[in-house]
Amino acid sequence: MNQTSQDWSAAKQLRDAREKLHRLGHPLNAVVTEIADPPYSVDGPLQGMPIAVKDMIDVAGCARGNGNPEDMAGPPSSTDAPVITALRRGGAQIFALSALLEYAAGAQHPGIAEARNPVNPSRTAGGSSGGSAALVGAGVCPAALGSDTGGSIRLPAHYCGVVGFKPTFGSVSVKGVQALAPTLDHVGVLAEDVATVTRVFEVMSGGIRHPEPAALKIGVLADQLRDTRLESDVHDVVSAAIKRLGQHALLSLVEVDGSALDALNESLTNIILFEAWQVHGEVMTERPGHFGAPTARLLAAAEKVTRADYERALAERSALIPAALAVLDGVDVIIGPAGPYVAPEVSPPIDTPAGEIEGIYSSPFNVTGQPAIVIPCGVTAEGLPVGLQIAALPGADGALLAAAALLERALRRDPGDEDAA
């Protein structure tokens, strides 16, 4: 493609994304800021791809809003976060900032409308990267950035019927990204398919290996499917998807014991709360009215977590991680439900019963730092999306993405297709 053709293609992609942003994104409350004439490298591999960015990542010339009214009215960032610099160099057009739950802390600020679900706008897009999921799910843009501390990319992907990828901890810089819990925070991608996630992640991370799995041995987290907290409609869709995968010639499925993953949830709460207080405690002490009531309530609880509590939780995490990683012994990836229920009407604060269990299947992989991805695997009788979560060992991002692409193809085939048998 010559220079003129590249410029024309990039301009058309941006024009189409802007038109869809106004027609589809704004009605879903998914957009915070539009960015005019975004700079990008015309020679980059993303070739002018329009990408939205969760509004807690520094984009030069834009305020980092963090889902908070005061921050949204604050001064603009003077520089791009490194991940934004990498994407621009890779040919991405950063054209919009997307909505999120306040400070990615699990609750919507009461003064800001929550991002709605593109499949059913009476439901939430989820959090905390709901705006990014909504924009991708509505077809506004092929990809968007999110952050993930306990499932904040993967749960919105599950709710909105898109792909959501949390890479290995530390594989993408979080400099210039609003922190929540620094030992758990990740930056990742939401996209229309696994191939797009792979293209974007390769630019963000500086390159990955591209293994081509001839066959896969998959560990099924059967204990999650038997979990009484898993609602029946999600169970049925995930179980049907796993049954279809088991009929694929290249896929060998075995049940594995995932109880060590569930045990990690015990240490998660005090780690998040203590680290969130280190990030936000000074502002909470001096200006408690800065935060919406649900976030302020969370931070009030965070203040009570002592350093001894935190160090005990870190020790528990260190002791439990070897057993959690051993779940993958003898298999290439593990699979299970992405979340315990379909998209609710609003995002439940994490100190409510629904909020307490929302991340039970996603959060363990933040604790271990493993790469994990959610792909759509079907819809309920109500037509609401359900996601399948796939995880691999730390550092195996390329292998995980290759496996996810294979599973995605298998699930998209007609069940009667002879090639899928």
C-alpha positions as CSV (number, residue, x, y, z in Angstrom):
1,M,0.0,0.0,0.0
2,N,1.5,3.4,-1.0
3,Q,1.6,6.5,1.2
4,T,-1.5,8.0,-0.4
5,S,-3.5,4.8,0.0
6,Q,-2.4,4.5,3.6
7,D,-3.4,8.1,4.4
8,W,-6.8,7.6,2.7
9,S,-7.4,4.3,4.6
10,A,-6.5,5.8,7.9
11,A,-8.7,8.9,7.3
12,K,-11.7,6.6,6.3
13,Q,-11.2,4.4,9.4
14,L,-11.2,7.5,11.6
15,R,-14.2,9.1,9.9
16,D,-16.2,5.8,10.2
17,A,-15.3,5.5,13.9
18,R,-16.3,9.1,14.6
19,E,-19.7,8.6,12.9
20,K,-20.3,5.5,14.9
21,L,-19.1,7.2,18.1
22,H,-21.8,9.9,17.7
23,R,-24.5,7.5,16.6
24,L,-23.8,4.6,19.0
25,G,-21.2,5.5,21.6
26,H,-22.7,8.6,23.1
27,P,-26.1,7.1,23.6
28,L,-24.4,4.3,25.6
29,N,-22.6,6.8,27.9
30,A,-19.4,5.2,26.7
31,V,-17.5,8.3,25.6
32,V,-15.8,10.9,27.8
33,T,-13.7,12.8,25.4
34,E,-13.2,12.9,21.6
35,I,-9.7,13.6,20.3
36,A,-9.4,15.6,17.1
37,D,-6.7,14.7,14.5
38,P,-4.8,12.2,16.6
39,P,-1.1,11.8,15.6
40,Y,0.1,8.4,14.5
41,S,2.8,6.7,12.5
42,V,1.6,6.0,9.0
43,D,4.1,3.2,8.7
44,G,3.0,1.3,11.8
45,P,1.6,-2.2,11.6
46,L,-1.8,-1.1,13.0
47,Q,-2.3,1.0,9.8
48,G,-4.4,3.8,11.3
49,M,-6.6,1.5,13.5
50,P,-8.9,3.7,15.7
51,I,-8.5,2.8,19.3
52,A,-10.3,4.2,22.4
53,V,-8.5,4.5,25.7
54,K,-9.9,4.1,29.2
55,D,-10.0,7.5,30.8
56,M,-7.4,6.7,33.4
57,I,-4.4,6.5,31.1
58,D,-2.5,9.7,30.3
59,V,-3.1,11.0,26.8
60,A,-1.3,14.3,26.1
61,G,-3.7,17.2,25.8
62,C,-6.5,15.5,27.7
63,A,-7.4,15.5,31.4
64,R,-7.2,12.1,33.0
65,G,-10.7,11.9,34.2
66,N,-10.7,8.7,36.3
67,G,-14.5,8.5,36.3
68,N,-14.5,11.5,38.8
69,P,-16.1,14.9,38.0
70,E,-13.3,16.9,39.6
71,D,-10.6,15.1,37.7
72,M,-12.5,15.3,34.4
73,A,-12.5,19.1,34.8
74,G,-8.8,19.1,35.7
75,P,-5.7,20.1,33.8
76,P,-4.7,18.1,30.7
77,S,-1.9,15.6,30.8
78,S,1.4,17.0,29.3
79,T,2.7,13.7,28.0
80,D,1.4,10.3,26.8
81,A,1.7,7.2,28.9
82,P,4.3,4.9,27.4
83,V,1.6,2.5,26.2
84,I,0.0,5.3,24.3
85,T,3.4,6.3,22.8
86,A,3.9,2.7,21.7
87,L,0.4,2.5,20.1
88,R,0.9,5.8,18.2
89,R,4.2,4.6,16.9
90,G,2.5,1.4,15.9
91,G,0.0,3.2,13.7
92,A,-3.0,3.5,16.1
93,Q,-5.2,6.6,16.1
94,I,-6.2,7.3,19.7
95,F,-9.5,9.0,18.9
96,A,-11.5,8.8,22.1
97,L,-11.4,8.4,25.9
98,S,-13.9,5.9,27.3
99,A,-16.0,5.8,30.5
100,L,-15.1,3.9,33.6
101,L,-16.1,3.3,37.2
102,E,-14.6,5.8,39.6
103,Y,-10.9,5.2,39.9
104,A,-11.5,1.7,38.6
105,A,-12.5,0.9,42.2
106,G,-15.7,-1.0,41.5
107,A,-18.4,1.7,41.8
108,Q,-19.9,4.3,39.5
109,H,-19.7,8.0,40.7
110,P,-23.3,9.1,41.3
111,G,-22.8,12.2,39.3
112,I,-21.8,10.4,36.1
113,A,-24.0,8.2,33.9
114,E,-22.9,4.6,33.8
115,A,-21.8,3.1,30.4
116,R,-24.6,0.9,29.0
117,N,-24.5,-2.5,27.4
118,P,-24.5,-2.5,23.6
119,V,-26.4,-5.8,23.5
120,N,-29.1,-4.6,25.9
121,P,-28.8,-0.9,27.0
122,S,-31.0,-1.6,30.1
123,R,-28.0,-3.5,31.4
124,T,-24.5,-2.2,32.4
125,A,-21.5,-2.6,30.3
126,G,-19.7,-3.6,33.4
127,G,-16.6,-2.3,35.1
128,S,-14.4,-0.9,35.4
129,S,-13.5,-0.8,31.7
130,G,-17.2,-0.6,30.7
131,G,-16.9,2.3,28.2
132,S,-14.2,0.5,26.3
133,A,-16.2,-2.7,26.2
134,A,-19.3,-0.9,25.1
135,L,-17.5,0.9,22.2
136,V,-16.0,-2.3,20.9
137,G,-19.3,-4.2,21.4
138,A,-21.2,-1.5,19.5
139,G,-18.8,-1.7,16.6
140,V,-17.5,1.9,17.1
141,C,-13.9,0.8,17.0
142,P,-12.1,-2.6,16.6
143,A,-10.1,-2.2,19.9
144,A,-9.9,-0.3,23.1
145,L,-7.6,-0.2,26.1
146,G,-8.6,-1.1,29.6
147,S,-7.1,-1.8,32.9
148,D,-7.6,-4.9,35.1
149,T,-7.0,-5.2,38.8
150,G,-9.6,-8.0,39.5
151,G,-11.4,-8.5,36.3
152,S,-12.0,-5.0,35.0
153,I,-11.2,-5.9,31.4
154,R,-12.5,-9.5,31.4
155,L,-15.9,-8.9,33.1
156,P,-17.0,-6.2,30.7
157,A,-15.9,-8.4,27.8
158,H,-18.1,-11.2,29.3
159,Y,-21.0,-8.8,29.7
160,C,-20.8,-7.2,26.2
161,G,-19.9,-10.1,24.1
162,V,-16.3,-9.0,23.1
163,V,-12.8,-10.3,23.7
164,G,-10.9,-9.1,26.7
165,F,-7.3,-9.8,27.4
166,K,-5.3,-9.3,30.6
167,P,-1.6,-10.0,29.8
168,T,1.1,-11.2,32.1
169,F,1.8,-8.8,35.0
170,G,4.5,-6.3,34.0
171,S,4.4,-7.1,30.3
172,V,2.8,-3.7,29.5
173,S,3.9,-0.5,31.3
174,V,1.5,1.0,33.8
175,K,3.4,4.2,34.0
176,G,1.1,7.1,33.4
177,V,-1.9,5.0,34.4
178,Q,-4.0,5.8,37.4
179,A,-3.1,3.2,40.1
180,L,-5.6,1.2,42.2
181,A,-3.5,-1.6,43.6
182,P,0.0,-1.6,42.0
183,T,0.8,-5.2,42.6
184,L,-2.4,-6.3,40.9
185,D,-2.9,-3.6,38.2
186,H,-2.6,-4.6,34.5
187,V,-3.2,-2.7,31.2
188,G,-4.8,-4.8,28.5
189,V,-7.0,-4.8,25.4
190,L,-10.7,-5.3,24.5
191,A,-11.3,-6.1,20.9
192,E,-13.7,-7.5,18.4
193,D,-11.7,-10.8,18.0
194,V,-8.6,-12.5,19.2
195,A,-6.6,-11.6,16.0
196,T,-7.2,-7.9,16.8
197,V,-6.2,-8.3,20.4
198,T,-3.0,-10.0,19.2
199,R,-2.1,-7.2,16.8
200,V,-2.6,-4.5,19.4
201,F,-0.9,-6.4,22.2
202,E,2.2,-7.1,20.0
203,V,2.6,-3.3,19.5
204,M,1.9,-2.5,23.2
205,S,4.4,-5.1,24.5
206,G,7.1,-4.8,21.9
207,G,6.6,-8.2,20.4
208,I,5.5,-11.7,21.2
209,R,6.1,-15.2,19.9
210,H,3.5,-16.6,17.6
211,P,3.3,-20.4,18.2
212,E,0.9,-22.3,16.0
213,P,-0.6,-25.1,18.2
214,A,-1.1,-28.3,16.3
215,A,-3.2,-29.6,19.1
216,L,-4.1,-28.4,22.6
217,K,-4.6,-30.1,25.9
218,I,-7.1,-28.1,27.9
219,G,-7.8,-28.2,31.6
220,V,-11.5,-27.7,32.4
221,L,-12.1,-26.0,35.8
222,A,-14.9,-28.3,36.6
223,D,-15.2,-27.1,40.2
224,Q,-16.1,-23.7,38.9
225,L,-18.9,-25.2,36.9
226,R,-20.2,-26.9,40.0
227,D,-19.9,-23.7,42.1
228,T,-23.3,-22.8,43.6
229,R,-22.5,-19.1,43.0
230,L,-22.5,-19.7,39.3
231,E,-26.0,-18.8,38.0
232,S,-27.7,-21.5,35.9
233,D,-28.0,-19.5,32.7
234,V,-24.2,-18.9,32.6
235,H,-23.5,-22.5,33.6
236,D,-25.6,-23.8,30.7
237,V,-24.0,-21.6,28.1
238,V,-20.4,-22.3,29.3
239,S,-21.1,-26.1,29.6
240,A,-22.5,-26.2,26.1
241,A,-19.5,-24.4,24.8
242,I,-17.1,-26.8,26.5
243,K,-19.0,-29.7,25.1
244,R,-18.5,-28.3,21.6
245,L,-14.8,-27.8,22.2
246,G,-14.6,-31.4,23.3
247,Q,-15.8,-32.5,19.9
248,H,-13.0,-30.7,18.1
249,A,-10.3,-33.0,16.6
250,L,-7.4,-30.7,17.8
251,L,-8.6,-30.2,21.3
252,S,-8.2,-32.7,24.2
253,L,-10.2,-31.8,27.4
254,V,-9.5,-33.0,30.9
255,E,-10.9,-31.9,34.2
256,V,-8.5,-30.2,36.6
257,D,-8.8,-29.2,40.2
258,G,-8.9,-25.4,40.4
259,S,-9.5,-25.1,44.2
260,A,-6.0,-23.5,44.6
261,L,-7.2,-20.6,42.4
262,D,-10.3,-20.0,44.5
263,A,-8.1,-20.0,47.6
264,L,-6.3,-16.9,46.2
265,N,-9.4,-14.8,46.6
266,E,-8.9,-14.9,50.4
267,S,-5.7,-12.8,50.1
268,L,-7.0,-10.5,47.4
269,T,-9.3,-8.2,49.5
270,N,-6.7,-6.9,52.0
271,I,-4.1,-6.5,49.2
272,I,-6.5,-4.3,47.2
273,L,-7.7,-2.3,50.1
274,F,-4.3,-1.6,51.7
275,E,-2.8,-0.6,48.4
276,A,-5.8,1.5,47.4
277,W,-5.4,3.4,50.7
278,Q,-1.7,4.1,49.9
279,V,-2.9,5.6,46.6
280,H,-5.9,7.5,47.7
281,G,-5.7,7.9,51.5
282,E,-4.2,11.4,51.5
283,V,-7.0,12.8,49.3
284,M,-9.6,10.8,51.2
285,T,-8.3,12.3,54.5
286,E,-8.1,15.9,53.3
287,R,-11.1,16.0,50.9
288,P,-13.4,13.1,51.4
289,G,-16.1,14.8,49.3
290,H,-13.9,14.4,46.3
291,F,-15.1,10.8,45.9
292,G,-18.5,9.5,45.2
293,A,-20.2,7.9,48.2
294,P,-19.6,4.2,47.1
295,T,-15.9,4.8,46.5
296,A,-15.6,6.8,49.8
297,R,-17.2,3.9,51.6
298,L,-14.7,1.5,50.1
299,L,-11.8,3.8,51.1
300,A,-13.1,4.1,54.6
301,A,-12.9,0.3,54.8
302,A,-9.4,0.4,53.3
303,E,-8.2,2.7,56.0
304,K,-8.8,0.0,58.6
305,V,-6.5,-2.6,56.9
306,T,-3.3,-2.5,58.8
307,R,0.2,-3.1,57.4
308,A,0.3,-6.4,59.4
309,D,-2.9,-7.4,57.6
310,Y,-1.4,-6.5,54.3
311,E,1.9,-8.4,55.0
312,R,0.0,-11.4,56.1
313,A,-2.0,-11.3,52.8
314,L,1.1,-11.0,50.8
315,A,2.6,-14.0,52.6
316,E,-0.6,-16.0,51.9
317,R,-0.4,-15.0,48.3
318,S,3.3,-16.2,48.0
319,A,2.4,-19.5,49.7
320,L,-0.6,-20.2,47.5
321,I,0.8,-19.2,44.1
322,P,2.8,-22.4,43.4
323,A,-0.3,-24.5,43.9
324,A,-2.3,-22.2,41.7
325,L,0.3,-22.4,38.9
326,A,0.4,-26.2,39.3
327,V,-3.2,-26.3,38.1
328,L,-1.7,-26.1,34.6
329,D,0.6,-29.1,35.1
330,G,0.1,-31.4,32.1
331,V,-2.2,-29.0,30.1
332,D,-1.6,-26.0,27.8
333,V,-4.4,-23.8,29.1
334,I,-7.2,-23.9,31.6
335,I,-10.8,-22.8,30.9
336,G,-13.9,-21.9,32.9
337,P,-16.6,-19.2,33.2
338,A,-15.6,-15.6,33.1
339,G,-18.1,-14.4,35.7
340,P,-20.9,-15.9,37.9
341,Y,-23.7,-14.0,36.2
342,V,-24.7,-12.1,33.1
343,A,-24.6,-8.3,32.9
344,P,-26.7,-6.8,35.7
345,E,-28.7,-3.6,35.5
346,V,-25.9,-1.6,37.2
347,S,-22.4,-2.4,38.4
348,P,-22.6,-3.7,42.0
349,P,-20.2,-2.0,44.4
350,I,-17.7,-4.5,45.7
351,D,-18.9,-4.3,49.2
352,T,-22.4,-5.6,48.3
353,P,-23.2,-9.4,48.0
354,A,-23.3,-9.3,44.2
355,G,-20.1,-7.2,44.1
356,E,-18.3,-9.6,46.4
357,I,-18.7,-12.5,44.1
358,E,-18.4,-10.7,40.7
359,G,-14.7,-11.3,40.3
360,I,-14.4,-14.8,41.9
361,Y,-13.2,-16.4,38.6
362,S,-11.2,-13.4,37.3
363,S,-9.4,-12.1,40.3
364,P,-7.1,-15.1,41.0
365,F,-5.2,-14.4,37.8
366,N,-4.4,-10.9,39.0
367,V,-3.0,-12.4,42.1
368,T,-0.8,-14.8,40.2
369,G,0.0,-12.4,37.4
370,Q,-1.0,-15.0,34.8
371,P,-2.3,-14.0,31.3
372,A,-6.0,-14.6,31.0
373,I,-8.4,-13.8,28.1
374,V,-12.2,-13.9,27.8
375,I,-13.8,-14.9,24.5
376,P,-17.6,-14.9,23.7
377,C,-19.0,-18.4,23.9
378,G,-22.7,-18.0,23.5
379,V,-25.8,-16.2,24.7
380,T,-28.5,-17.0,27.3
381,A,-32.2,-17.5,26.5
382,E,-32.6,-13.7,27.1
383,G,-29.9,-13.0,24.5
384,L,-27.3,-11.8,26.9
385,P,-23.6,-12.6,26.2
386,V,-21.6,-15.1,28.1
387,G,-17.8,-15.3,28.1
388,L,-15.3,-18.2,28.4
389,Q,-12.1,-17.5,30.3
390,I,-8.8,-19.0,29.2
391,A,-5.6,-18.8,31.2
392,A,-2.0,-19.9,30.8
393,L,1.3,-19.7,32.7
394,P,3.0,-16.3,33.3
395,G,4.9,-15.2,30.2
396,A,3.0,-17.5,27.9
397,D,1.0,-14.7,26.4
398,G,1.7,-15.6,22.8
399,A,0.8,-19.2,23.4
400,L,-2.4,-18.2,25.2
401,L,-3.5,-15.9,22.3
402,A,-2.8,-18.6,19.8
403,A,-4.9,-21.1,21.9
404,A,-7.7,-18.5,22.3
405,A,-7.7,-18.0,18.5
406,L,-8.1,-21.7,18.0
407,L,-10.9,-22.0,20.6
408,E,-12.6,-18.9,19.1
409,R,-12.7,-20.5,15.6
410,A,-14.0,-23.8,17.1
411,L,-16.9,-22.0,18.8
412,R,-17.8,-19.9,15.8
413,R,-18.2,-22.9,13.6
414,D,-21.6,-24.4,13.0
415,P,-22.1,-27.3,15.4
416,G,-22.8,-29.6,12.4
417,D,-19.6,-28.6,10.5
418,E,-17.7,-31.8,9.8
419,D,-14.4,-29.9,10.3
420,A,-15.3,-29.2,13.9
421,A,-15.7,-32.9,14.7
